[in-house]
Amino acid sequence: MAFDRSDWLATPAAQALLRNNRPLLAYLAGKPDSFTSKDHNFLPGEAVEKQIVLINNSRETVTCEAGWSFDLPCCVVGSMLGAAAGGQAASMRSVNSTMALASSSGASIAA
């Protein structure tokens, strides 16, 4: 090798790659038919549809637990379990992910 490994200093871009390219990666994605969408502002009555994408780049099957909450006048929380086989990606979606909530102003909010 032309250079010793100890001579190498990671740039900020390299640090981001090292931080995110691990054997297991999970992220909050958009709805199933548009998982790359970055929607994060929703109006009263509008459906909120998200999923958690789990990428397993290891050789072992992994199981994961995720929790979520909406900070509304009446707090809504939930959790789900998911699994991904080695070398596979999986999405975690709550089976009962659509529920109507009432805001303090009386407007209907779907979550």
N, C-alpha and C positions, 0 to 999 in steps of 0.2 A: 504494500500500500504506500502511496506517495506521501501521505500525511498520517500522523498518529491520531487515533481517535480522540485523545485528550486535547488536540489542537482545534477541534471543531467546536464552534459556538453557534448555537441555534438562533436564527433571526426570529423576530416576532411571528412571521408567517410559518416558519418551521415549528415553533413552539405550539402554535394553534393546531397544526397537523399532528404533532405528537400527542397533544392533549385529547384530540378527538378521534384518532385512529387507534383505538384500543380493541382488545378482543370483544368487548361488549359496549354497544352504544344504544342509547334510547333518547328519543326526542319527541316533543309534542308536535304533531303534524295536523294538517287540515283534514277535511272530511274524506271519506274513503275514495270518492271519485275525483278528488283534487287534493292529494296529500301534500303537495308543495305550496298550497295557499298559505298566506301569512295573515289571514283574517284575525283581528283581535278587538275590533270595535263592533258592538252589536246593539241594535235598537230594541226597545220594548216590543215584545211579540215576535221577534225574529228568532229562528231556531239556531242554537249553538251546537255545532257538530264538529267534534275533534276526535283524534285518535292518538295513541302512543305507538310509535314505530320502534321496534326492538330489532337491532341487527346483531346477530351472534356470529362472530368470526372466530370462535374457538372450536374445539373438537367435542365439547361436552354440551348436552342439552341444559339449558338454564331455565329456571322459573323465576318470575318477577312479580312483585306486588307493587301497585301504583295507587296513590291516593290523590284526590282532588277535592277542591272546595270552591264555592262561589261566595264571595264576601258581599252578601245582600242583606237587606233588613232581616230576612229570615234565612240564616246561614244554611246552605245546602252542601253536604259532603257526600263523598262516595269513594269506593275503592274497587279494584279489580285485580284479578290474577291473570297471568299470561305465561306462555312458554315458547321458546324457540329452540329448535334442534341445532346442533353444531353446523356452522356454515350456512345458516338460513336467516331470513328476516321474517318477522311476524308483526302483526298489528294487534294492539289491545284495544277493544272497543267495549264499552259498557253495553250489556244487553238491553237494559232499560235506560237508555241515554236521553230520552226525550220526556221531560216532565214540565208541566206548566206551573209557574210560580206567580205569586201576586206581589208586586212591588208595593212600597209604602204609598205610592200615588194611585194605586189601584190598577195600573197598567199591567197587562199580562206579559210575562217574560218566559220564553221557552229555554230550557237548559238541557 
